């Protein structure tokens, strides 16, 4: 059932109390997120001869904390984590180093995502590649193969995150401005220094193994969260002339209801509908905002089990206003051929 929309003035009034940063909550989140990452690196240093059965799970656990660190980075990019802009930028750069992401470049791309989420005419920056049924049918064989490969779960949630954060983020977009480009080059230089220092401490091979495991876990979880928050069956896509910001936020962004421990590691980003309504709400205020008014609680809801079903959705069916699978498309085409033959 689609949500009965409130006017912009109405929902802005509802979120007003939650869009203000809180220094105590912010500092505590820094402590319980960055502290464990540091602790795990220290433990790994003092376990040089330990079995991989010990060190690999530790590195994977650090990857989960990196997911939480990325949410801090994300909030800093929106200017919502601290009240002070310089504090946001400084912490954003540091957490960007931990997650191999150039701060200002990502901040720009993500702002584009917020301004265009669900707009079929403005796809291509900061989103998951999504084709309509008509676009897919009329595309070349090479495009179809590329699209199928990218949408393969093993690639999308396994290889793609590592490639994205460790390779693609090293290069600025051709559409980016000088400041965003400089942020990429600065981050690359910083990561070179970081990698050199860590290799001297841990050894090149152990460091690369630990870091790759951490980034693989963090990147895979991050891409999954981003995917499931916008790629569910009854999501929202519209042509530019029909696109509406409030509807895109409340119907094109899911409420991902996770177990508490997973909600904690994901920094409350499951309350994604509220985040898209007002990205100035820091992550530590999202849950309280969600339960503050019935309006927020009728957003599309997914849980762990139902979210797994989103993996099969590949294409936006404009005729029926929903995401469909390749098998659904095959069945549609077969039925069309039968009707034509009849």
Beta strands, then each sheet from edge to edge (+ up, - down):
strand 1: 131-132
strand 2: 255-256
strand 3: 301-302
strand 4: 315-317
strand 5: 322-324
sheet 1: 1+ 4+ 5-
sheet 2: 2+ 3+
end
